[in-house]
Amino acid sequence: MRMLAIETASEACSIALFEGDDLIARDHRIMGRGHAEALVPMIGALPDKGRADRILVSLGPGSFTGVRIGLATARALGFAWGAEVLGYPTLGLIAAQAQALHAAQPLTVCVNGGHGEWFVQDFGADGLPETKVISQTPETAQGDIHYSFAAGNRARQLLEFDGAGMVTLDILPDAGAVPLLNPALLTLALAPIYGRGPDATPMVSRIPA
């Protein structure tokens, strides 16, 4: 079975194509913005234009635009190819990458959020979440109790006041690492994980009764 992985929730625009457990091709670009313009050409440059039997796509949290672009692309390709499309949590992927690089032990994942806040979530040694994703100000996140092992692009800042003995990995999610995910994290429910409430109040809720 061929599998295409799509990761667009962060500064990285990342794709990978697998044949069974073997990585056939991968493209991982740190670009900040421009995922909408880059993603489809990147997939088109893969062998057989990335055609696969299964597609795994990031659900976030992270960049609202990036997540939506990844999901729309995965849905469209899944329809065109008759492929199964499954979603996975971005922070779960970062946790799996970190545990593969360092140790299969509990950790906290901390990454950029919106409006200057950070997305924070704890994971067990099995790679499964122990807490829900929360969006916190840096000051609040640093004041909470976390594991001494942290990963993500805000991991170093998260633990910088906690003293010696801390392990931090400054990493972004990489589509090439999706086979490391605990299978229990995969879902058919392709709903974005926002990690925070909406910034605007719908007009209907402002109308007096």
C-alpha positions in Angstrom: 0.0 0.0 0.0 1.2 3.5 -0.8 0.7 6.3 1.7 1.0 10.0 1.2 1.6 12.2 4.3 0.8 15.9 4.4 1.9 18.3 7.1 1.1 22.0 6.8 0.2 23.1 10.3 3.5 24.9 11.1 6.2 26.9 9.4 7.1 23.7 7.6 5.4 22.5 4.4 6.1 18.8 4.5 5.1 15.8 2.4 6.3 12.2 2.3 5.4 9.2 0.1 5.7 5.6 1.5 5.5 2.2 0.0 4.6 0.0 2.9 7.1 1.0 5.6 9.6 2.3 3.1 10.0 6.0 2.5 10.0 6.6 -1.3 10.3 10.4 -1.4 10.1 13.4 0.9 10.0 17.2 0.6 10.3 19.3 3.8 10.5 23.1 3.4 10.6 25.7 6.2 8.7 28.5 4.6 6.5 30.3 7.1 3.9 31.3 4.5 3.1 30.2 1.0 1.8 26.7 1.7 -1.2 27.2 -0.6 1.0 27.9 -3.5 3.7 25.3 -2.7 1.8 22.2 -1.6 0.2 20.9 -4.8 3.3 21.4 -6.9 5.4 19.6 -4.2 3.0 16.6 -4.3 3.0 16.7 -8.1 6.8 16.4 -8.1 6.7 13.1 -6.2 6.9 9.7 -8.0 3.6 9.0 -9.8 2.6 12.5 -8.7 2.2 11.3 -5.2 -0.7 8.9 -6.0 -1.4 6.7 -3.0 -4.0 4.3 -1.5 -4.0 6.2 1.9 -3.5 9.8 2.8 -2.6 11.0 6.3 -3.1 14.8 6.9 -2.4 17.0 9.8 -5.4 18.3 11.8 -3.4 20.9 13.8 -3.4 22.8 16.0 -1.2 25.4 14.3 -1.6 27.8 11.5 -5.4 28.1 10.7 -4.7 28.7 7.0 -2.1 25.9 6.8 -4.4 23.3 8.4 -7.3 24.2 6.1 -5.0 24.0 3.0 -3.7 20.6 4.0 -7.2 19.3 4.7 -8.7 20.6 1.4 -5.9 19.1 -0.6 -6.1 15.7 1.1 -9.9 15.6 0.6 -9.6 16.5 -3.1 -6.8 13.9 -3.7 -8.7 11.3 -1.7 -11.8 11.8 -3.9 -9.8 11.8 -7.1 -7.8 8.7 -6.3 -10.4 6.8 -4.3 -8.0 6.8 -1.4 -8.7 6.6 2.3 -8.0 9.9 4.1 -7.1 9.9 7.8 -6.2 12.8 10.1 -3.7 13.0 12.9 -2.8 15.6 15.5 0.2 17.8 14.8 1.4 17.8 18.4 1.1 14.0 18.5 3.5 13.9 15.5 6.0 16.2 17.3 5.8 14.0 20.4 6.5 10.8 18.3 9.5 12.5 16.6 10.9 13.6 20.0 10.5 10.2 21.6 12.2 8.6 18.6 15.1 11.0 18.9 15.6 11.0 22.6 13.6 8.4 24.7 10.1 6.9 24.9 9.2 8.8 28.0 6.5 11.3 28.9 7.0 14.8 27.5 5.3 18.2 27.0 4.9 19.6 23.4 4.9 23.3 23.1 4.6 25.2 19.8 3.7 28.6 18.5 0.0 29.5 18.8 -2.0 32.5 17.8 -1.8 36.0 19.2 1.5 35.4 20.9 0.3 32.4 22.8 1.6 28.8 22.8 -0.2 25.5 22.2 0.8 23.1 25.0 0.0 19.4 25.5 1.4 16.5 27.6 2.0 13.1 26.2 2.7 9.7 27.8 5.5 7.3 27.1 3.1 5.5 24.6 2.8 8.7 22.5 -0.9 9.2 23.5 -2.1 12.6 24.9 -2.5 12.9 28.7 -4.1 16.3 28.5 -6.1 18.3 26.0 -4.4 21.0 23.9 -4.5 24.3 25.6 -3.5 27.8 24.4 -1.6 29.8 27.0 0.4 33.0 27.3 4.1 32.3 27.7 4.0 33.5 31.3 1.1 31.1 32.2 2.7 28.2 30.4 6.1 28.7 32.1 4.3 28.9 35.4 2.6 25.5 35.0 4.2 22.2 36.0 5.5 20.3 33.0 7.7 17.3 32.2 11.4 17.8 32.2 11.4 16.6 28.6 9.8 19.0 26.1 9.7 19.3 22.3 8.5 21.9 19.7 9.6 25.3 18.6 8.8 26.8 22.0 10.1 24.0 24.1 13.3 25.8 25.1 11.4 28.9 26.3 8.9 26.7 28.1 11.5 25.1 30.3 14.1 27.8 30.5 13.3 28.8 34.1 13.1 25.2 35.4 16.9 24.7 36.0 19.3 21.9 35.1 18.4 18.4 33.9 15.9 19.6 31.3 15.8 18.1 27.8 14.4 20.2 25.0 14.1 19.5 21.3 13.5 22.4 19.0 11.7 20.6 16.2 8.9 21.1 13.7 6.5 18.4 12.5 7.9 16.3 9.6 5.6 14.3 7.3 8.4 11.8 7.0 7.9 10.8 10.6 4.2 9.8 10.4 5.0 6.0 10.7 6.1 6.8 14.2 2.6 7.9 15.3 0.6 5.7 17.7 -2.1 4.3 15.4 -4.7 5.2 18.0 -4.1 8.9 17.0 -5.4 8.3 13.4 -9.0 9.4 12.8 -11.6 9.5 10.0 -13.0 12.6 11.5 -11.3 15.3 9.4 -12.1 18.2 11.7 -9.4 20.8 12.4 -8.0 21.0 15.9 -7.9 24.7 16.7 -6.6 24.6 20.3 -8.4 27.9 21.1 -11.8 29.5 20.7 -12.8 31.8 17.9 -11.4 35.3 17.9 -14.6 36.9 16.8 -18.2 36.6 18.1 -20.7 35.6 15.4 -23.1 38.5 14.7 -26.2 36.4 15.5 -25.0 36.1 19.1 -24.7 39.8 19.5 -28.4 40.5 18.5 -30.4 41.4 21.6 -33.3 39.0 22.3 
